Amino acid sequence: MAADKQHCDFLIVGGGMAGCSAGYFLADKGSVIILEREDQPGYHSTGRSAAVYATSYGNATIRAITRAARSFFLNPPAGFAAAPLLTPRGTIFVGRADQAARIEARIEEVDDPDHFVGLDAAEVNRLVPALQEGYVAAAAHEAAAMDIDVHALHHGFIRGMRAKGGLLVTDAEVLALRHRGGNWHAETRAGDFSAPVIINAAGAWGDALAELGGVKPVGLVPKRRTALTFQAGDWDVSKWPIIVDIAEEFYFKPEAGLILCSPADETPIPPCDVQPDEIDVAIAIDRVERATTLKVAKIDHKWAGLRTFVDDKRPVVGFDQRVAGFFWLVGQGGYGIQTAPGMGRLVGALAAGGSVPNEMAEFGVDSAALSPTRLV
């Protein structure tokens, strides 16, 4: 349904993956406008993500939404993207001798013997021969994990939302927000906009947006995540799976002929255009060089992104019970890309006054586990 240039049924603040996936599905229910503070959508977390589709990654709530998103990833609507959204990769969680019990616990927790299984050290070293001999004592393998084309997914949602009549407005930082006459009114640098329902998909700025509108924050904590790429030397890394330390002290993966690695840092930091910290870069290099025979002779590129959480690390999705028409869509942490099709479908139902879609409920997606009321 087409929106006019200032008023719509659903006003979404935030043009990252969360806001655009929500806009795509909500455009089937009513008119949509997305407000993005930057001059391009996805500048902060979405555009800095090294995303993987892995049903073994995250807590039970995240895993349920990820599984529910699988069919969309594998069979998106006609014209959504020019190439597949997923390409084969595989993920291996590895543990040293002192971490072996964690591997066993993880396999038991995920409880998916068809897709997430133990792997012996010899097989891990065969798949990733650059690992130091004797470093891996135990491992768990999700062979079906896949790389996500983040750009194609994000822009597929934007293109599809626009085809349904939705609008994306950039350079539209919200400067004032108030509720009156049954509508939310947002004053921005790009003009004034209104809607009976506002979707807070502002990521690290989610609590700040809420306070601007007189809504109590939910306790979002943005955390810096550092990454870098470097040359792989003589190794052909194209077929390597992602290697993740079971304690999430580091991970590394192939990336366009290079190696991408991270110390998996989670440093609390105020919302900002975050930059990498040199100490975290050094920690990443040290951990990868201790676990492998790879040598970081030269850093090709380094960057940082924000992953935003509440205390229980579950997303916050649903209407605020204290203020009419204010819908939370925040706290996705590092899981916002792999859950996006499922999360967008869920918001498309809940924000329009419905319930969890049946095809998501059968995977165990529960609106109560996501609702902001759990944080009151």
C-alpha positions as CSV (number, residue, x, y, z in Angstrom):
1,M,0.0,0.0,0.0
2,A,1.4,3.4,-1.0
3,A,2.3,5.9,1.7
4,D,1.9,9.6,1.2
5,K,5.1,11.6,1.7
6,Q,4.4,12.4,5.4
7,H,1.7,10.1,6.9
8,C,1.5,6.4,6.8
9,D,0.2,3.4,8.8
10,F,3.6,2.2,10.0
11,L,6.5,4.6,10.6
12,I,9.8,2.8,11.0
13,V,12.9,4.5,12.5
14,G,16.0,2.8,11.3
15,G,17.0,1.7,7.8
16,G,19.2,-1.2,8.8
17,M,18.3,-4.8,8.3
18,A,15.8,-4.8,11.1
19,G,13.9,-1.8,9.9
20,C,13.9,-2.8,6.2
21,S,12.9,-6.4,6.8
22,A,10.0,-5.2,8.9
23,G,9.1,-2.6,6.3
24,Y,9.1,-5.3,3.6
25,F,6.5,-7.4,5.4
26,L,4.5,-4.6,6.9
27,A,4.0,-3.1,3.4
28,D,1.6,-6.0,2.8
29,K,-0.5,-4.7,5.7
30,G,-0.5,-1.0,5.2
31,S,1.5,2.0,4.1
32,V,5.1,2.2,5.3
33,I,7.8,5.0,5.7
34,I,11.3,4.2,6.9
35,L,13.4,7.0,8.4
36,E,17.2,6.6,8.2
37,R,19.4,9.1,10.0
38,E,22.4,8.5,7.7
39,D,22.7,9.3,4.0
40,Q,22.5,5.6,3.2
41,P,20.7,2.7,4.9
42,G,22.7,0.1,6.8
43,Y,25.7,2.3,7.5
44,H,26.3,1.1,11.0
45,S,25.7,-2.5,12.1
46,T,24.2,-4.0,8.9
47,G,26.9,-2.7,6.6
48,R,29.7,-4.0,8.9
49,S,28.4,-7.6,9.4
50,A,30.3,-10.8,8.5
51,A,27.0,-12.7,8.5
52,V,26.5,-16.4,8.5
53,Y,23.3,-18.5,8.5
54,A,23.8,-21.0,11.3
55,T,21.0,-22.6,13.3
56,S,23.5,-23.6,16.0
57,Y,24.4,-20.0,16.8
58,G,22.7,-18.0,19.6
59,N,20.3,-18.8,22.4
60,A,17.2,-20.9,22.0
61,T,15.0,-17.9,20.9
62,I,17.5,-16.8,18.3
63,R,17.9,-20.4,17.0
64,A,14.1,-20.7,16.6
65,I,13.8,-17.5,14.6
66,T,16.8,-18.5,12.5
67,R,15.2,-21.8,11.7
68,A,12.0,-20.1,10.8
69,A,13.9,-17.9,8.3
70,R,15.5,-20.7,6.4
71,S,12.7,-21.2,3.8
72,F,12.9,-17.5,2.8
73,F,16.7,-17.5,2.5
74,L,16.6,-20.6,0.3
75,N,13.5,-19.6,-1.7
76,P,13.0,-15.8,-1.7
77,P,10.2,-14.3,-3.7
78,A,10.8,-14.0,-7.5
79,G,12.9,-11.0,-8.3
80,F,14.0,-10.5,-4.7
81,A,17.7,-11.0,-5.5
82,A,19.7,-11.7,-8.6
83,A,21.7,-14.5,-7.0
84,P,21.3,-16.9,-4.1
85,L,21.2,-15.3,-0.7
86,L,23.2,-18.2,0.8
87,T,26.3,-20.0,-0.3
88,P,27.8,-23.1,1.4
89,R,30.4,-22.6,4.1
90,G,30.0,-24.7,7.2
91,T,30.8,-23.8,10.8
92,I,33.0,-25.6,13.3
93,F,33.1,-24.7,17.0
94,V,36.5,-25.8,18.3
95,G,37.7,-26.4,21.9
96,R,41.1,-27.0,23.4
97,A,41.5,-29.8,26.0
98,D,40.4,-27.4,28.8
99,Q,37.3,-26.5,26.7
100,A,36.2,-30.0,25.7
101,A,33.3,-30.1,28.2
102,R,31.9,-26.9,26.6
103,I,31.7,-28.6,23.2
104,E,29.7,-31.4,24.7
105,A,27.4,-29.0,26.5
106,R,26.9,-27.0,23.3
107,I,25.9,-30.1,21.3
108,E,23.5,-31.1,24.0
109,E,22.0,-27.6,24.2
110,V,21.5,-27.2,20.4
111,D,20.1,-30.8,20.3
112,D,20.0,-31.1,16.5
113,P,21.7,-34.4,15.6
114,D,20.8,-34.0,11.9
115,H,22.8,-30.8,11.5
116,F,25.0,-30.2,14.6
117,V,27.4,-33.0,15.5
118,G,30.7,-33.8,17.2
119,L,33.8,-33.9,15.0
120,D,37.1,-35.4,15.9
121,A,40.4,-33.4,15.8
122,A,41.8,-35.2,12.8
123,E,38.8,-34.3,10.7
124,V,38.9,-30.7,11.8
125,N,42.6,-30.5,10.8
126,R,41.8,-32.0,7.5
127,L,39.1,-29.4,6.8
128,V,41.3,-26.5,8.0
129,P,44.9,-27.7,7.8
130,A,46.3,-24.4,9.0
131,L,45.2,-25.2,12.6
132,Q,48.1,-26.0,14.9
133,E,48.6,-29.7,15.4
134,G,47.2,-30.6,18.8
135,Y,45.3,-27.3,19.3
136,V,41.8,-28.8,18.8
137,A,40.7,-31.4,21.4
138,A,37.0,-31.4,20.6
139,A,34.8,-29.8,18.0
140,A,31.1,-29.5,16.8
141,H,30.2,-29.1,13.2
142,E,27.3,-27.5,11.4
143,A,28.0,-28.5,7.8
144,A,24.8,-26.8,6.6
145,A,25.8,-23.3,7.8
146,M,26.1,-20.8,5.0
147,D,27.4,-17.4,4.2
148,I,24.8,-14.7,3.8
149,D,25.0,-12.1,1.0
150,V,24.1,-9.2,3.4
151,H,24.0,-6.5,0.6
152,A,21.6,-8.6,-1.5
153,L,19.4,-9.4,1.4
154,H,19.2,-5.8,2.7
155,H,18.6,-4.3,-0.7
156,G,16.1,-7.0,-1.6
157,F,14.0,-5.9,1.4
158,I,14.3,-2.2,0.4
159,R,13.5,-2.9,-3.3
160,G,10.5,-5.1,-2.4
161,M,9.2,-2.6,0.2
162,R,9.4,0.2,-2.4
163,A,7.6,-2.0,-5.0
164,K,4.7,-2.3,-2.5
165,G,4.5,1.5,-2.2
166,G,6.8,2.0,0.8
167,L,9.2,4.9,1.2
168,L,12.7,5.1,2.5
169,V,13.8,8.6,3.6
170,T,17.5,9.1,4.3
171,D,19.2,12.0,6.1
172,A,16.1,11.9,8.4
173,E,17.5,11.8,12.0
174,V,14.6,12.1,14.4
175,L,15.0,15.3,16.4
176,A,11.7,15.3,18.3
177,L,9.0,12.6,18.8
178,R,5.6,13.0,20.5
179,H,2.3,11.2,20.6
180,R,-0.8,13.2,20.2
181,G,-4.2,12.7,18.5
182,G,-3.7,9.0,18.2
183,N,-0.6,9.4,16.1
184,W,3.1,9.5,16.6
185,H,4.7,12.6,15.2
186,A,8.4,12.6,14.3
187,E,10.3,15.8,13.4
188,T,13.3,15.1,11.3
189,R,15.9,16.9,9.2
190,A,14.0,15.7,6.2
191,G,10.6,16.9,7.3
192,D,7.8,15.8,9.7
193,F,6.2,12.4,9.6
194,S,3.3,10.7,11.4
195,A,1.7,7.3,11.9
196,P,-0.5,5.6,14.5
197,V,2.3,3.0,14.9
198,I,6.0,3.7,15.2
199,I,8.5,0.9,15.0
200,N,11.7,1.5,16.9
201,A,14.3,-0.2,14.8
202,A,17.0,2.3,15.8
203,G,19.6,-0.3,16.9
204,A,22.1,1.1,19.3
205,W,20.1,4.4,19.4
206,G,16.9,2.5,20.4
207,D,16.8,3.7,24.0
208,A,17.6,7.3,23.0
209,L,14.7,7.3,20.5
210,A,12.4,5.9,23.2
211,E,13.4,8.6,25.6
212,L,12.8,11.3,23.0
213,G,9.2,10.1,22.8
214,G,8.7,9.9,26.6
215,V,9.0,6.1,26.6
216,K,10.9,4.2,29.3
217,P,14.1,2.6,27.9
218,V,14.6,-1.2,28.0
219,G,18.2,-1.2,28.9
220,L,20.0,-1.5,25.6
221,V,23.8,-1.9,25.8
222,P,25.7,-1.4,22.5
223,K,28.9,-3.4,22.3
224,R,31.9,-3.0,20.0
225,R,32.9,-5.9,17.8
226,T,36.2,-5.7,16.0
227,A,37.2,-7.4,12.7
228,L,40.0,-7.4,10.2
229,T,41.1,-9.1,7.1
230,F,44.6,-10.3,6.0
231,Q,46.3,-12.3,3.3
232,A,46.1,-16.1,3.6
233,G,49.6,-16.7,2.3
234,D,49.9,-19.8,0.2
235,W,46.8,-21.4,1.6
236,D,43.7,-22.0,-0.6
237,V,41.1,-21.0,1.9
238,S,38.1,-21.0,-0.4
239,K,36.6,-24.3,1.0
240,W,37.4,-23.7,4.6
241,P,34.5,-23.5,7.1
242,I,34.3,-20.9,9.7
243,I,36.2,-21.7,12.8
244,V,34.7,-20.4,16.1
245,D,36.3,-20.8,19.5
246,I,33.7,-22.4,21.8
247,A,34.2,-19.7,24.4
248,E,33.9,-17.1,21.6
249,E,37.4,-15.8,22.2
250,F,37.9,-15.5,18.4
251,Y,36.7,-16.7,15.0
252,F,38.0,-16.7,11.5
253,K,36.6,-17.4,8.1
254,P,37.5,-17.1,4.4
255,E,36.4,-13.7,2.9
256,A,37.0,-13.1,-0.8
257,G,40.3,-14.8,-0.9
258,L,41.4,-13.3,2.4
259,I,41.0,-14.4,6.0
260,L,38.5,-12.4,8.2
261,C,39.1,-12.7,11.9
262,S,37.8,-11.2,15.1
263,P,38.6,-11.4,18.8
264,A,34.8,-11.7,19.3
265,D,35.0,-8.6,21.6
266,E,31.9,-7.2,23.3
267,T,33.1,-3.9,24.8
268,P,30.2,-1.7,26.1
269,I,30.3,1.7,24.3
270,P,27.9,4.5,23.8
271,P,26.1,4.6,20.4
272,C,28.5,6.1,17.8
273,D,30.2,5.6,14.5
274,V,32.4,3.0,16.2
275,Q,36.0,2.5,15.1
276,P,38.3,-0.5,15.8
277,D,40.5,-0.4,18.9
278,E,44.2,-1.2,18.3
279,I,44.3,-3.4,21.4
280,D,41.4,-5.6,20.1
281,V,43.1,-5.8,16.7
282,A,46.3,-7.1,18.3
283,I,44.3,-9.5,20.5
284,A,42.6,-11.0,17.4
285,I,45.9,-11.5,15.6
286,D,47.5,-13.1,18.7
287,R,44.7,-15.5,19.2
288,V,44.5,-16.6,15.5
289,E,48.3,-17.0,15.3
290,R,48.3,-19.1,18.5
291,A,45.6,-21.4,17.1
292,T,47.0,-21.7,13.6
293,T,50.1,-21.5,11.5
294,L,48.6,-18.4,9.8
295,K,50.8,-15.3,10.0
296,V,49.4,-11.8,9.8
297,A,52.1,-10.0,7.9
298,K,49.9,-7.1,6.8
299,I,46.4,-6.1,7.7
300,D,44.3,-5.6,4.6
301,H,41.4,-3.8,6.3
302,K,40.1,-3.3,9.8
303,W,36.8,-2.1,11.2
304,A,34.3,-2.3,14.0
305,G,30.6,-2.5,14.4
306,L,28.0,-2.3,17.2
307,R,26.1,-5.3,18.5
308,T,23.3,-4.2,20.9
309,F,21.8,-6.4,23.6
310,V,19.6,-6.3,26.7
311,D,20.6,-8.4,29.7
312,D,19.1,-11.7,28.6
313,K,20.5,-11.4,25.0
314,R,17.1,-11.9,23.5
315,P,15.7,-9.4,21.1
316,V,13.0,-7.0,22.3
317,V,10.0,-7.2,19.9
318,G,6.5,-6.0,20.6
319,F,4.3,-3.1,21.6
320,D,5.2,-1.2,24.7
321,Q,2.3,-1.8,27.1
322,R,2.6,1.7,28.7
323,V,2.5,3.9,25.6
324,A,0.0,3.4,22.7
325,G,1.4,2.5,19.3
326,F,5.1,2.3,20.2
327,F,6.6,-1.0,18.9
328,W,10.1,-2.2,19.9
329,L,12.3,-3.9,17.4
330,V,15.8,-3.8,19.0
331,G,18.4,-5.9,20.8
332,Q,19.2,-8.3,18.0
333,G,22.9,-8.3,19.0
334,G,25.0,-10.2,16.5
335,Y,22.0,-12.2,15.1
336,G,20.1,-9.6,13.2
337,I,21.1,-10.7,9.7
338,Q,20.5,-14.5,10.1
339,T,17.1,-13.9,11.8
340,A,16.0,-11.0,9.4
341,P,13.5,-12.8,7.2
342,G,11.9,-14.5,10.3
343,M,12.0,-11.3,12.4
344,G,10.5,-9.2,9.6
345,R,7.7,-11.7,9.1
346,L,7.1,-11.7,12.9
347,V,7.0,-7.9,13.1
348,G,4.7,-7.9,10.0
349,A,2.2,-9.9,12.1
350,L,2.6,-8.5,15.6
351,A,2.7,-4.8,14.6
352,A,-0.4,-5.2,12.6
353,G,-2.2,-6.6,15.6
354,G,-1.8,-10.3,14.9
355,S,-0.1,-13.2,16.5
356,V,3.0,-15.3,15.8
357,P,2.5,-16.8,12.3
358,N,1.8,-20.6,12.4
359,E,4.9,-21.4,10.3
360,M,7.0,-19.6,13.0
361,A,5.2,-21.0,16.0
362,E,6.0,-24.5,14.9
363,F,9.7,-23.7,15.3
364,G,9.1,-22.6,18.9
365,V,9.0,-18.8,18.3
366,D,7.1,-17.3,21.3
367,S,6.1,-13.7,21.4
368,A,6.3,-13.7,25.2
369,A,10.0,-14.5,25.1
370,L,10.5,-11.4,23.0
371,S,8.0,-9.0,24.5
372,P,9.3,-5.8,26.2
373,T,7.0,-6.6,29.1
374,R,9.5,-9.1,30.3
375,L,11.9,-6.3,31.1
376,V,9.4,-4.2,33.1
